[in-house]
Amino acid sequence: GHPCKQMGMSAWDKKGFTPEQIETSLRGRKIWNFLLSPGPVATRLYQENYPLPYEIIEVGHPRNDVLATASEDSSRAARQLIGVPEGKIAVLFAPTYRDLKSSNPWSSPIVDAVSVTELAAQLGDEYVALLRCHPANGRFSEEKKDGAGIIDVTFERDVNNLILAADIGIFDYSSIRFDFSVTGKP
């Protein structure tokens, strides 16, 4: 994703991490040789938030190449994989994780500002809502959130399949919005 939210040093500082906790958090990143950046703003943010001796290469997000060159066939295949019924307009709803909702970063309830059940009901029969929770939200409740007009795609491994399958996206500050924007879809 795009580094549009707090991360690394700024996030750890805000949370009051000790120098030892910061060192522990950086430890796994010390093996990085290269970091891909989508552009100059992201490069600056990576340098500020992960002060390590890796090389930053500004080449965009290679995983998004498939989104920029998508064909109708690839979108149709993604829709079939996910189970979007033929003729339905797919709306991808992907709220992000809220660290204030839980003290456990691995498990948290979904943001409740928008009810996916009410969203699906208001959209009507010609639509299907693809619910992509953050993995921490999915781990909070292993129960599938499928229902009338809803397909829970939280654990779909490749987010590009969701983007290719969707006709419309609804996002908060989740970085998936940057990936989705490559398609030009609303």
Backbone torsions as a table, in degrees:
resi	resn	phi	psi	omega
1	GLY	NA	179.2	-180.0
2	HIS	-92.7	138.4	-176.7
3	PRO	-77.6	70.4	-177.5
4	CYS	-99.5	2.0	-178.0
5	LYS	-126.0	173.2	178.9
6	GLN	-63.7	139.0	-179.6
7	MET	-154.8	165.9	173.1
8	GLY	50.0	-133.6	-173.0
9	MET	-56.2	-42.9	-178.0
10	SER	-65.6	-39.4	178.9
11	ALA	-70.0	-43.0	-178.5
12	TRP	-67.1	-36.9	177.6
13	ASP	-64.7	-45.0	179.8
14	LYS	-61.2	-34.8	-179.8
15	LYS	-83.4	-2.7	177.3
16	GLY	76.4	28.8	179.0
17	PHE	-60.1	143.2	173.3
18	THR	-77.9	162.9	175.7
19	PRO	-55.3	-34.8	178.8
20	GLU	-66.7	-41.7	178.2
21	GLN	-66.3	-38.4	177.3
22	ILE	-64.2	-43.5	179.0
23	GLU	-60.6	-42.1	178.0
24	THR	-63.0	-41.6	-179.6
25	SER	-67.3	-32.1	179.3
26	LEU	-81.9	-20.0	-172.8
27	ARG	-52.0	-49.6	-177.8
28	GLY	-66.9	-22.5	-179.4
29	ARG	-86.1	-11.2	-178.1
30	LYS	-69.0	-11.1	178.0
31	ILE	-89.5	-3.4	178.9
32	TRP	-64.3	132.6	171.8
33	ASN	-99.7	-37.7	-177.3
34	PHE	-137.8	152.0	173.9
35	LEU	-133.1	126.9	178.4
36	LEU	-84.9	134.8	-179.1
37	SER	-125.0	142.5	178.6
38	PRO	-78.0	-14.1	-179.3
39	GLY	173.4	-179.4	-174.4
40	PRO	-58.5	-39.3	-179.7
41	VAL	-64.8	-45.1	178.5
42	ALA	-64.1	-40.3	179.0
43	THR	-57.4	-47.1	179.0
44	ARG	-60.3	-43.7	-179.4
45	LEU	-64.5	-40.4	177.2
46	TYR	-63.4	-43.2	179.8
47	GLN	-61.7	-41.5	-179.0
48	GLU	-70.8	-36.3	-171.1
49	ASN	-97.7	-17.9	177.1
50	TYR	-132.0	73.3	-175.8
51	PRO	-73.0	81.1	-177.7
52	LEU	-132.8	162.5	-175.7
53	PRO	-86.1	50.0	175.4
54	TYR	-99.4	164.0	176.6
55	GLU	-97.0	131.9	177.1
56	ILE	-96.7	129.3	-179.4
57	ILE	-116.3	116.6	-179.6
58	GLU	-86.9	94.8	-179.7
59	VAL	-132.4	14.2	-176.8
60	GLY	82.0	-159.5	177.7
61	HIS	-112.7	100.2	-179.2
62	PRO	-53.4	-29.6	-180.0
63	ARG	-65.2	-18.4	-179.9
64	ASN	-86.1	-6.8	179.6
65	ASP	-54.9	-41.1	-179.4
66	VAL	-63.5	-29.3	179.0
67	LEU	-74.4	-35.6	-179.1
68	ALA	-73.9	-23.2	-177.1
69	THR	-115.3	18.4	-174.8
70	ALA	-61.5	143.1	176.1
71	SER	-110.5	168.8	175.5
72	GLU	-61.1	-35.3	179.1
73	ASP	-63.0	-42.3	-179.7
74	SER	-68.4	-36.6	176.6
75	SER	-66.6	-42.5	179.2
76	ARG	-62.8	-42.2	179.0
77	ALA	-63.8	-40.7	178.7
78	ALA	-64.7	-41.1	179.5
79	ARG	-63.5	-40.5	178.2
80	GLN	-66.1	-43.2	179.6
81	LEU	-58.1	-42.4	-177.1
82	ILE	-81.3	-23.8	179.3
83	GLY	95.3	27.6	176.8
84	VAL	-73.1	121.1	-179.9
85	PRO	-61.0	143.0	179.1
86	GLU	-54.5	133.9	175.9
87	GLY	85.6	-6.3	-179.9
88	LYS	-85.7	148.6	172.5
89	ILE	-90.4	120.0	-175.9
90	ALA	-93.4	124.8	179.0
91	VAL	-111.6	113.5	179.1
92	LEU	-85.2	116.3	178.1
93	PHE	-109.7	113.5	-173.5
94	ALA	-132.7	79.2	175.6
95	PRO	-74.5	150.9	-178.2
96	THR	-95.4	170.7	178.2
97	TYR	-65.7	138.5	175.1
98	ARG	-113.7	110.1	-176.6
99	ASP	-67.7	-14.6	178.4
100	LEU	-82.6	-8.9	-178.4
101	LYS	-83.2	-11.7	-175.2
102	SER	-157.0	151.3	174.6
103	SER	-89.4	-4.7	-179.7
104	ASN	-107.3	110.6	-177.4
105	PRO	-68.1	-9.0	-178.3
106	TRP	-99.5	-8.2	-176.9
107	SER	-153.5	121.5	-175.6
108	SER	-153.2	146.4	176.4
109	PRO	-68.0	152.9	178.6
110	ILE	-69.1	149.5	175.8
111	VAL	-59.3	138.7	-174.4
112	ASP	-110.2	18.5	179.3
113	ALA	-67.3	-29.4	177.8
114	VAL	-129.2	129.7	176.6
115	SER	-90.2	118.8	179.8
116	VAL	-65.0	-29.4	177.4
117	THR	-65.3	-46.0	178.1
118	GLU	-67.8	-38.1	177.6
119	LEU	-58.4	-50.8	-179.3
120	ALA	-60.6	-41.0	-179.8
121	ALA	-65.2	-41.5	-178.7
122	GLN	-72.4	-30.6	178.3
123	LEU	-66.6	-37.9	178.1
124	GLY	94.9	-178.7	-171.3
125	ASP	-67.9	-23.2	-178.0
126	GLU	-80.0	-4.4	-177.9
127	TYR	-115.3	160.1	168.2
128	VAL	-136.2	133.8	178.9
129	ALA	-93.2	126.3	174.5
130	LEU	-98.2	109.6	-177.0
131	LEU	-91.0	113.4	177.7
132	ARG	-113.8	92.7	175.0
133	CYS	-76.6	158.3	169.9
134	HIS	-65.1	145.0	-179.9
135	PRO	-52.4	-33.9	177.6
136	ALA	-63.5	-33.8	176.5
137	ASN	-70.9	-38.8	178.7
138	GLY	-65.0	-34.9	178.9
139	ARG	-74.8	-20.7	178.3
140	PHE	-64.0	-38.7	177.6
141	SER	-140.5	112.3	179.9
142	GLU	-71.8	-6.9	179.9
143	GLU	-65.3	131.0	177.0
144	LYS	-65.4	145.9	-178.1
145	LYS	-105.7	22.5	177.1
146	ASP	-66.0	150.2	176.8
147	GLY	-169.6	-166.6	179.8
148	ALA	-60.2	115.5	177.6
149	GLY	75.1	15.3	-177.6
150	ILE	-129.2	134.8	170.5
151	ILE	-122.2	119.1	178.9
152	ASP	-79.3	112.6	-178.8
153	VAL	-114.3	23.8	-177.1
154	THR	-55.1	-40.7	-174.6
155	PHE	-102.7	16.7	171.2
156	GLU	-63.6	122.8	-172.7
157	ARG	-62.2	-40.4	-175.1
158	ASP	-107.5	108.0	-178.2
159	VAL	-62.7	-24.9	177.7
160	ASN	-62.2	-32.5	175.8
161	ASN	-60.9	-38.5	-179.8
162	LEU	-68.3	-42.3	-179.7
163	ILE	-66.0	-42.4	179.1
164	LEU	-65.6	-35.7	-177.4
165	ALA	-76.1	-24.9	-174.2
166	ALA	-81.6	147.5	173.4
167	ASP	-98.0	-28.7	-176.1
168	ILE	-140.5	147.1	176.3
169	GLY	-121.6	140.5	173.7
170	ILE	-124.9	116.2	-175.1
171	PHE	-134.4	155.5	169.0
172	ASP	-98.4	-130.0	179.9
173	TYR	-88.9	14.7	176.8
174	SER	-60.3	138.2	-177.9
175	SER	-68.3	-9.2	176.6
176	ILE	-60.5	-23.1	-179.2
177	ARG	-63.0	-31.1	178.2
178	PHE	-69.3	-40.9	177.1
179	ASP	-63.9	-45.1	-178.7
180	PHE	-61.5	-36.1	-176.2
181	SER	-62.1	-23.4	179.4
182	VAL	-60.7	-30.4	-176.2
183	THR	-76.3	-22.6	-175.7
184	GLY	79.3	4.1	178.6
185	LYS	-75.8	153.8	178.6
186	PRO	-71.3	NA	NA
